Amino acid sequence: MALYAASGDGIFAVVFVIVAILLVVRGLAWSQVKALLARGWLTYQGTVEFGSVEERRTRYKNLYVARIDYSYSVNNEYYSGYLERLFILETSADRFVAAMKGQMVFIRSNPSHPERSALLKQDQPGGWPA
C-alpha cells in the first residue's frame, strides 16, 4: 500500500493561497464593518494630500498597498486620515494613487470624535478611479 506524501513546496503553496484568501476576506469584512459604522457619521469635504505605493513581498506573490492621506476640517479644526487599498498589480496601485492625488473627496467623520474618519467608495461621485 502506497501513501501519498505532499511535497513541502505544495504545502506552502496551499497555505499561501489560504492565507491570501483570509487576508482578502478580512480586509473586505473590515471595510464593510467600517462602512456600516460610518454610515451615520456626518460627511465633510476633504482633499487627498499625499499618496504612495508600497510593495509587500510574500513567498509566492508580491502585493502592492496604495495609501492615500487626506485632510478635512470639522468646526474649523483640521484633521487627517488615510485609506489603504490592496492591489495585485503595481501599475494599478500607481494609477489609483495618481488619480486620487489632489482630488476633492467626501470624508465621513464621527460627530463625537471628529479625528475618527472614513473615506468610503460609495460617498465619492463615480466611485474610485479605475
C-alpha positions in Angstrom: 0.0 0.0 0.0 1.5 3.3 -1.1 0.9 6.5 0.8 0.8 9.9 -0.8 3.3 12.4 0.6 2.8 16.0 -0.3 5.9 18.0 -1.2 7.0 20.8 1.0 6.5 23.4 -1.8 3.0 22.1 -2.5 2.0 22.5 1.2 3.5 26.0 1.3 1.5 26.9 -1.9 -1.7 25.7 -0.4 -1.0 27.5 2.9 -0.2 30.7 1.0 -3.4 30.6 -1.0 -5.4 30.0 2.2 -3.7 32.9 3.9 -4.2 35.2 0.9 -7.9 34.4 0.8 -8.2 35.0 4.6 -6.5 38.4 4.3 -8.8 39.4 1.4 -11.9 38.3 3.3 -10.6 40.0 6.5 -9.9 43.2 4.5 -13.3 43.1 2.8 -15.1 42.4 6.1 -13.3 45.3 7.9 -14.2 47.6 5.0 -17.9 46.6 5.3 -17.9 47.0 9.1 -16.3 50.4 8.9 -18.7 51.4 6.2 -21.7 50.3 8.3 -20.3 52.2 11.4 -19.6 55.3 9.4 -23.0 55.4 7.6 -24.5 57.5 10.4 -21.5 59.9 10.6 -21.5 63.3 9.1 -19.9 64.0 5.7 -17.3 66.7 5.1 -15.3 67.8 2.2 -11.7 66.8 2.2 -8.6 66.8 0.0 -6.2 64.0 -0.9 -2.8 65.4 0.1 -0.4 62.6 -0.5 -0.2 59.1 -2.0 2.3 56.3 -2.1 2.6 52.7 -3.1 4.4 50.1 -1.0 5.4 46.6 -2.1 4.5 43.8 0.3 6.6 40.7 -0.5 5.3 37.2 0.2 6.9 34.0 -0.7 5.0 33.5 -3.9 3.5 36.8 -4.9 4.2 40.5 -4.4 1.2 42.6 -3.5 1.0 46.4 -3.6 -0.6 48.7 -1.0 -1.8 52.1 -2.2 -2.1 54.6 0.6 -3.7 58.0 0.2 -3.5 60.5 3.0 -6.3 63.1 3.2 -7.2 66.2 5.3 -10.6 67.6 6.3 -12.0 70.2 8.6 -14.7 70.0 11.2 -15.7 73.2 13.1 -12.6 74.9 11.9 -10.3 72.2 13.3 -8.2 70.3 10.8 -7.8 66.6 10.8 -6.2 63.9 8.7 -6.7 60.3 7.9 -5.6 57.7 5.4 -7.0 54.9 3.2 -5.1 51.8 2.1 -6.1 49.6 -0.8 -4.5 46.3 -1.8 -3.6 45.7 -5.4 -2.1 42.7 -7.2 -0.5 44.9 -9.9 1.8 47.8 -9.1 0.6 49.7 -12.2 -3.0 49.5 -10.8 -1.9 50.8 -7.5 0.2 53.6 -9.1 -2.8 54.7 -11.3 -5.1 54.8 -8.3 -2.7 57.0 -6.3 -2.1 59.3 -9.3 -5.8 59.7 -9.9 -6.6 60.5 -6.3 -3.8 63.0 -5.5 -5.1 66.5 -5.1 -8.7 65.4 -5.6 -11.6 66.6 -3.5 -13.2 63.7 -1.6 -16.0 63.3 0.8 -15.0 62.1 4.3 -17.2 60.6 7.0 -16.3 61.8 10.5 -17.6 60.6 13.8 -19.6 63.5 15.4 -18.3 62.6 18.9 -14.7 62.1 17.8 -14.0 64.1 14.7 -10.5 62.7 14.5 -12.0 59.3 13.5 -12.8 59.3 9.9 -13.6 57.0 6.9 -13.1 57.5 3.2 -15.8 55.4 1.6 -16.2 54.5 -2.1 -19.9 55.0 -2.0 -19.6 58.6 -0.9 -17.4 59.5 -3.9 -19.1 60.7 -7.1 -18.4 57.9 -9.6 -16.7 55.7 -7.0 -13.0 55.1 -7.2 -10.9 55.7 -10.3 -10.2 52.6 -12.3 
